[in-house]
Amino acid sequence: MNKFYAIFMLIILIALTVEPGHGIKCYNCDSTSNQDCTEITKNSGIVAETCTPSIMASTTDNWLADLTRIEYFGGAEITVPMVCQKIVATNENGDTMTYRGCQLDEGKTDPCQIAFGKAKLQRGVSIEHCSICKDDECNGAFSTIRGSRTAAVAFASLLIVAIANRVLL
C-alpha cells in the first residue's frame, strides 16, 4: 500500500507542475509611452497578456515595435506558436527605447536576427539588446518565485522518490 501511495503522490506532483496548454503570456509595452516598461516591477501596473498574432500586430506607433514586427497574413485569428521578446535600441536622435512584446516563434529563424537586419537598413538605429524567451512573463524582470517553485517541486520529487525506494527495499 505504501508503494502505491508513493507512486500516486509522484503522479499528482507531476500533474500539478504541468501547465495547461494555453498561449504564452508576455509583457507588451514600450518605454516611450510607459516609462515603467524600462524596468518592470511588481508595482509598475504592467500586466502580461496572452499572446496572439493580432495583439502583436496591434502594437504599433513606435519605431522599435514596427522594426521588430514579423508580418503575418492578417484577417482571421490564427493559432501559431508565440514567444516573448525584449529589445533595447537607440534611434538616430539618440532616443533609447525598451520594447517588450509578443513575437511569432519562427522555429529555426531567429526574430532577433531579423530585427538586427532591419536595423541595419534604418539610418541611425542601433540595437543594444535583443532576447527571445518561451516562458510566461519571461520578457520582464527575473522572478525569484518561478525559481523557488522549481526548487520546491524538485525537492518534493526527490523526497517522494526516496520514500518510494525505502518502501521498495
C-alpha positions as CSV (number, residue, x, y, z in Angstrom):
1,M,0.0,0.0,0.0
2,N,2.9,2.4,0.8
3,K,4.4,1.8,-2.7
4,F,1.1,2.6,-4.3
5,Y,0.8,5.8,-2.2
6,A,4.3,7.0,-3.1
7,I,3.7,6.4,-6.9
8,F,0.3,8.1,-6.7
9,M,1.8,11.1,-4.9
10,L,4.5,11.4,-7.6
11,I,1.9,11.3,-10.4
12,I,-0.1,14.0,-8.6
13,L,3.0,16.2,-8.2
14,I,4.0,15.9,-11.8
15,A,0.4,16.7,-12.9
16,L,0.4,19.8,-10.7
17,T,3.6,21.1,-12.3
18,V,2.3,20.8,-15.9
19,E,0.7,24.0,-17.1
20,P,-2.4,23.8,-19.2
21,G,-1.9,24.2,-23.0
22,H,-2.7,27.9,-23.4
23,G,-0.8,30.7,-25.1
24,I,2.3,32.3,-23.6
25,K,1.8,35.5,-21.6
26,C,4.2,38.3,-22.3
27,Y,4.6,41.9,-21.3
28,N,3.6,44.2,-24.1
29,C,4.9,47.8,-23.7
30,D,7.4,50.3,-24.7
31,S,9.3,52.9,-22.6
32,T,8.3,55.9,-24.7
33,S,4.7,55.5,-23.8
34,N,5.2,54.0,-20.4
35,Q,8.4,54.6,-18.5
36,D,7.7,51.6,-16.3
37,C,8.5,49.4,-19.3
38,T,12.2,50.1,-18.9
39,E,12.3,48.1,-15.6
40,I,9.2,46.1,-14.9
41,T,8.5,45.8,-11.1
42,K,5.5,44.4,-9.1
43,N,4.3,48.0,-8.7
44,S,4.5,49.0,-12.4
45,G,1.0,48.1,-13.2
46,I,2.0,46.5,-16.4
47,V,0.3,43.1,-16.8
48,A,1.4,40.3,-19.1
49,E,-1.1,39.4,-21.9
50,T,-1.8,36.1,-23.6
51,C,0.0,36.5,-27.0
52,T,-1.8,36.2,-30.3
53,P,-0.7,37.4,-33.7
54,S,-3.4,40.2,-33.6
55,I,-2.0,41.5,-30.3
56,M,1.4,41.5,-31.9
57,A,0.1,43.3,-35.0
58,S,-1.7,45.9,-33.0
59,T,1.4,47.1,-31.2
60,T,2.4,50.0,-33.4
61,D,3.0,53.7,-33.2
62,N,6.6,53.4,-32.2
63,W,9.7,53.0,-34.3
64,L,11.1,49.9,-32.4
65,A,7.9,47.8,-32.5
66,D,7.5,48.5,-36.2
67,L,11.1,47.5,-36.7
68,T,10.8,44.2,-34.9
69,R,7.5,43.0,-36.3
70,I,7.4,39.9,-38.4
71,E,4.4,40.2,-40.6
72,Y,1.8,37.5,-40.9
73,F,-1.2,37.2,-43.1
74,G,-3.8,39.1,-41.2
75,G,-7.5,38.6,-41.2
76,A,-8.9,35.7,-39.2
77,E,-7.1,34.9,-36.0
78,I,-4.7,32.1,-36.5
79,T,-3.1,29.9,-33.9
80,V,0.7,29.9,-34.1
81,P,3.5,29.4,-31.6
82,M,4.4,32.7,-29.9
83,V,7.4,33.8,-27.9
84,C,8.2,36.9,-25.8
85,Q,10.7,39.4,-26.9
86,K,12.7,42.2,-25.3
87,I,14.7,44.8,-27.3
88,V,16.6,47.8,-26.2
89,A,17.6,50.1,-29.1
90,T,18.7,53.7,-29.8
91,N,17.4,55.7,-32.8
92,E,19.1,58.4,-35.0
93,N,18.0,61.1,-32.5
94,G,19.8,59.3,-29.6
95,D,16.5,58.2,-28.0
96,T,16.8,54.9,-26.2
97,M,13.7,52.7,-26.0
98,T,12.9,49.4,-24.3
99,Y,10.3,47.4,-26.1
100,R,8.7,44.2,-24.7
101,G,6.1,42.3,-26.7
102,C,4.9,39.2,-28.4
103,Q,6.7,37.7,-31.4
104,L,6.0,34.8,-33.8
105,D,8.1,31.8,-33.0
106,E,9.8,31.3,-36.3
107,G,11.3,28.0,-35.4
108,K,14.8,28.0,-36.9
109,T,14.6,31.7,-37.8
110,D,15.7,34.0,-35.0
111,P,13.5,37.1,-34.6
112,C,16.4,39.0,-33.1
113,Q,18.5,38.4,-36.2
114,I,15.6,39.7,-38.3
115,A,15.5,42.8,-36.1
116,F,19.3,43.3,-36.4
117,G,18.9,43.0,-40.2
118,K,16.1,45.5,-40.3
119,A,18.0,47.9,-38.0
120,K,21.0,47.9,-40.4
121,L,18.6,49.2,-43.1
122,Q,17.4,52.1,-40.9
123,R,19.6,55.2,-40.6
124,G,21.0,55.6,-37.1
125,V,19.2,52.7,-35.4
126,S,21.3,50.6,-33.1
127,I,20.1,47.5,-31.2
128,E,21.9,47.1,-27.9
129,H,20.0,44.1,-26.6
130,C,17.6,41.6,-28.1
131,S,16.3,38.4,-26.4
132,I,13.6,35.9,-27.1
133,C,12.2,33.6,-24.4
134,K,9.4,31.0,-24.2
135,D,8.1,31.1,-20.6
136,D,5.2,33.2,-19.3
137,E,6.3,36.8,-18.3
138,C,10.0,36.0,-19.2
139,N,10.5,39.3,-21.0
140,G,10.1,41.1,-17.7
141,A,12.3,41.2,-14.7
142,F,13.7,38.0,-13.3
143,S,11.2,36.3,-11.0
144,T,12.5,34.5,-7.9
145,I,9.1,33.0,-7.4
146,R,9.5,30.9,-10.6
147,G,12.9,29.6,-9.3
148,S,11.5,28.9,-5.9
149,R,8.6,26.9,-7.3
150,T,11.0,24.8,-9.4
151,A,13.2,24.2,-6.4
152,A,10.2,23.1,-4.3
153,V,9.0,20.7,-7.0
154,A,12.4,19.2,-7.4
155,F,12.8,18.8,-3.6
156,A,9.3,17.2,-3.3
157,S,10.1,14.9,-6.2
158,L,13.3,13.7,-4.6
159,L,11.5,13.2,-1.3
160,I,8.8,11.1,-2.9
161,V,11.4,9.0,-4.8
162,A,13.4,8.5,-1.6
163,I,10.2,7.3,0.2
164,A,9.3,5.0,-2.6
165,N,12.8,3.5,-2.7
166,R,12.7,3.0,1.1
167,V,9.3,1.2,0.8
168,L,10.6,-1.0,-2.1
169,L,13.6,-2.2,-0.1
